[in-house]
Amino acid sequence: MARMTRRNLVREALGLSALGLLAACGQAAAPTAAPPPAQAAGSSAAVAPAATTAPQPAAAQPAAGAQKVTLRRMYWGSPDQMQIEVDVDKRFTDANPNYTIEPIGVPWPNYRDKLLTMIAGGDLPHVMMVDAYWFPDFVNKKLLRPLDDYLAKDKEYTSHQVIKGFWPLPDHHSAEGKVYSKVHAGDTPRIIYFNDNMFKEAGIPNPIEQDKAGKWDWNAYLDAAKKLTKGSGVDKVFGASSYPLSSAVYSFIGSNGGKVLSDDKKKVVISMPETLEAIQFQIDMIRVHKVAPLPEESQVLGGDVKAFMAKKLGMFISGIWTGADTRNVKDFDWAVAPLPKSPKTGYRRTIYKPNSTSMPAATKNADEAWKWMAFDPLGQNKAYIDKYTDMAMFEENRQYFLEKSPVKNARAVLDAFDAGEAYILPIIPKWLEVEKIVNDNITLVRSGEKSLADAAKTIETQATPLLA
């Protein structure tokens, strides 16, 4: 991407709108033509050698008479992830000693309700994280402040080259020609975390090796999960987790040439054979092959990350940020790999759910909030990379990420962008309501109470009116 001029930002957002919709509809590549091998997108740009760690900004002294400023910053995450936010914010306060950051860290299940309650009561954070799938609704309700005025005048901030396809994305960062988020870290294309020791003990190539050999597809993924699964009862080790409900299922739907919404976003089309095949594949991992835990089994295990760290789960799907938790693993080797390709189409799509860092529309401290947002973007990005929770957002940090990310084979997330495999969902303001209808019905399929075909018909009947 060219440098972040106002004109280029709007052009990028509009261009990505078309690309995102095509990819989400499974049309970004023909079934007979897999994406070309991933190459370094910034190979023509001069990239400085990577430093060992992100340089710390020089500690400054507050200017005489400088006004004290307290910025309230709201975000979600695990305890480890929220502590990383505090640690990285110290770089800003060290460089700006008249500023204090008041962290408002909230566990994910409670975050949206708390944020909306605070906004409704006028108890505003100055800067807040906004989930990608809330963004159209928040814009529609005029809860966010556009940042175009700051982007237009902050030449230093907009001089950096953003990884192509990373930001600003329509219906996720921008809407109707306006940008509402800074370049935001915190999400990446979905990847597979795997226990390399388990693969060696089972005598099978790991996902990285199989992908390089051109063999890493759904069949190979299922075969590996079967061979990693062993034991029974409380001693059972599952080969993989399953994702008929989470955003990860959209990766399988896109890879298989399916879609959830029609191209014009006026109809739910989940009954497409390609979509149903992808969802059924996930359900069969639980009910037929028994290589993935049932919901109640997953709850006992404490979820994917805890099960993985306890060596009860061989593979799971997440993003680079989960490295903030898995970095604590000391007793086995782990790495990340690309998602498997669909055997039907021969290509893969990996969902990228780009969240936002935004200001509330009613903020009275926009200048102060922007100062934090625009602070040392390359250095802050590197600091998050050092902490396992970020990928390179800027071309200038590409080499640093490839050399210094503590996540083994972290390049998988950059490769997804370079190969055109990362894609976004075409969403609408009432997307959460649509997704609830989808999840409620697929839950009945997963429990064996309803057929997938019947669930799809119910979903289309109930959800399509929400698109009007």
Phi, psi and omega in degrees: 000144176291174180298161193277064173286159179302316181296318181292327178298314180294317180297319180296316181298317180292319179295319180291334177301313179294316181296318181297318180293319179297315181295318181296334178271005178074023183250009184287342178211142179288149182303333183270355183233105178287156178302150179294157179306139182295135176231160179294115185294332183259029187296336181274349181270146177285122180240126181289152176303145184289138173283167181292314175219169178298130179295140178277133177295146180297135178296134183249160173258139179298137178296149180303126178079006181296135181289136177285134182232131173248119178258129178264119184240125187245134181202166177246173175152173173287167177306318179296316181295320180291326177294324177298320177301316178298316182297316182289326177298336180296332176299321180290312183290331175295322180278342182227075190294347176276357179258143171235136177260122173264106183283134173240084181267127185230133175302146186308315185300334184257356193295309187298314180298318180294317180299313181295324177296317179296317180296315181298327181270003181076011180267072195275136162286159176276326179224140184214148172277140179233124179297143184304324186275357171265342193305309181301323179293318180296319178294317180300325180269006177057046179266349185244149177264127174298148182250010186301324181296320179287319179298327181289327186256346181269085186292329180293315182297317185276005179279346185274145180272119180278143174307129184300129179091359185272319188192148353270134185255139183296141180067007178231320175238334186225155178204135177050043175079006179242144180255131186244002183224145168289172173299116192247131171271186173106351174215153180215167169305150181289143182222169178255126169272135180220150177273106185293327178298320180297320179296318179295318180295327179278351178072032179235148177299145180282171184302325179297314181295319180292324179293319178296330179275000180075022185246000187274090176232185183301324180295317179293322178298313179294319179298318178296318180299321178297316183287337178274340182282132180201161178081186180206166178058221182290344181267001185291137173251125181266141181289327183205170170258173183231150190224060177286345185246330188280175180297341180297332181296334179294335175296317180289323177297312179297321179296329184270004180083014181265177177206166178254319178249151175293165184302325181271004178059033179249357184210141172275127186235041185290347180278003174306137179305320182295325178288315181297322178300319181293317179293318180298324178302317180293318181293321180296332177299328179275305194274325183266305186273338177058036178260355179233147185287146168294161180306318181291328177290320178297322179297317178298323181285346179089015181094173187302312188294314180294321178296319179297314182293335178270007180063033176255359183215127184276326182215146170208162184253133177199204176237181185298333183299334182293345174301338177298333178264314183289348176299341180281354178289126182237345190253010170202160180272136178224159179204179177239156183214165176293159173293157178287153178278155174286130177292341181284317184259335182083007177227173178233151169232136180238125185293134174243117185250081190283107177283174185239154163246113192227170172252145173292148183300327185271010183299143176250007182231046185296320181298316180294320179295319179295325179303318176292314183302319187269001185295125170033063187302322180290317180293319178295318177301317179295323180297321177291323177301316179301330184266010177081356194255009187213156169253172176293124175269337186240146178302326180297337181258005183303308184294323178301314180297314183296327183270329193245348179300131179288350180277119182295129183066033179300342181300346181303326181285324175291320179301325180297321176290314184297325182272000181073025183266340178283136178214160180246155177281142169280109187244169185229167180303327181262029183300320181298325178290320176298314183295326177295318177298317178300309184295320180300319182283321179292331175300321178293326177292316181299326181274357179085010183272350184206147176281154180295322180298316179294320179298319180298319178297317178297316180301313182295320180294318184278326188269328183304320178300336179289344182274349184292000000 
